[in-house]
Amino acid sequence: MLPRSAPAVSGISSRSIALLLDRLEARSVECHSIMVVHRGHVVAEGWWAPYSADRPHLLYSLTKSFTSIAVGLAIADGLLSLDDRVVDVLPDHVPAGVSEQGSRLTVHHLLSMTAGHPTDSLTDAWDSEPDDLVKGFLRLPFAAAEGTRHTYDNSTTFVLARMVERVTGRGLPEFLDERLFKPMGVDHAEWDRVASGAAFGFQGLHLTTEAVAAFGELLLRGGVWGDERLVPRDWVEVATARHIDSLPFQEESADADFSCGYGYQFWMSRHGYHGHGAFGQQCVVVPSHELVVAVTAQGESQEVLDAMWECLLPGVGHGGSVQDDEVLADRLRRLSLPSVQGSADPERSVRAGLDSSADESALPEGTTVIVDPTDGGWRVRFESLFDIEVGHGAWRECSPLGRPVVAAGAWQGNTFVADLYVITTPHRVRLVIDADAGTATALWSTLPLTGPDMTLHVRSPLMTRPDVA
């Protein structure tokens, strides 16, 4: 999809990329992949095993930037405009007695997240109208005049997705497949969906790291891919320009790159701009340096951005040596997340009952967990739910309900420990079984934003009503 080049040839220091990796390691940032593109060529790429190049990865809210491009395409087709009002495009979703402000909300207000709600409206809107988020969004009270204050608001992007679908007559995934992904050579874009089957729009897109990097390169080129213009240049420019002040996600936090302003579903950065998803999914574009960086992770985005500016950026324009390039390439090939250490104990089975008292529990209270040895590993049965294949000293893959899980484990004395990676997401479950006590826990490393039930997350496609606090 993207051509490759050695860092030295492209004019970027491989030592600066190594310093970036050092910084992430020193700060215990769990990255799953990184791809650095300079002057249109991939100069560094790596995946921390068990993550790999061919795997799509859940992008969370980085999805919003793709929805923004869909809006721009609909506008270019003459089907939508920035001044079009929600109540006019989606009249069947307007609540009775909608407020004057609700009736004035336009595409511009949704894109810039300046509808005027005091906080993210998603949970309250869905509680208000469980079967119609658009209606719930319009029904909620406002705290500021439209267009005057940015509030990060997932519902705005959901409404935009429904508006694009209404005016184009196509589902959002199908529309972007035809107009963006297939022309770019992206042959598989998976979308999580709400219970009705509609794509979230504000999250839920799964893409490979290279597809994310290619998206950033498309933006850097002003919407041109190869010899074909896929997105109008003026839309790329307006979408990635600052439209409103923004505040850090948390009061008194050091989210410097989330305080530089907000565009149309893009964040402005201290250098360039970026699309951002929870737990560290990033597409960073720095036009001044002809630089694109794609990252998937389970960590904090600001840590990654700080490392880019302080370690990577000073090396742009300063090519190094062939030897330095070879050292970096070898390091990138050997990236891996730590695996569970311990013995195989190949004759040992165990049966336990699950304790789900912790908030991070992935499975219901009392679930029976049975571990039986197999050749080179174990079969873990979560009785009446699904089975997982677990390797010893190597990753083992299975797809119990459609979505792949990659797992490895070991016996540590009388305790069985296994890491179960829902490998197309940032998340994993650590299973710990106390053979003496006959008890087990299965805890998420980080709680998925769409809820803790692991059964949902190993089913493909994920279909649920969001549970976003």
Order of alpha helices (4+ residues) and beta strands (2+ residues): alpha-alpha-beta-beta-beta-alpha-alpha-alpha-alpha-alpha-alpha-alpha-alpha-beta-beta-alpha-beta-beta-alpha-beta-beta-beta-beta-alpha-alpha-beta-beta-beta-beta-beta-beta-beta-beta-beta-alpha
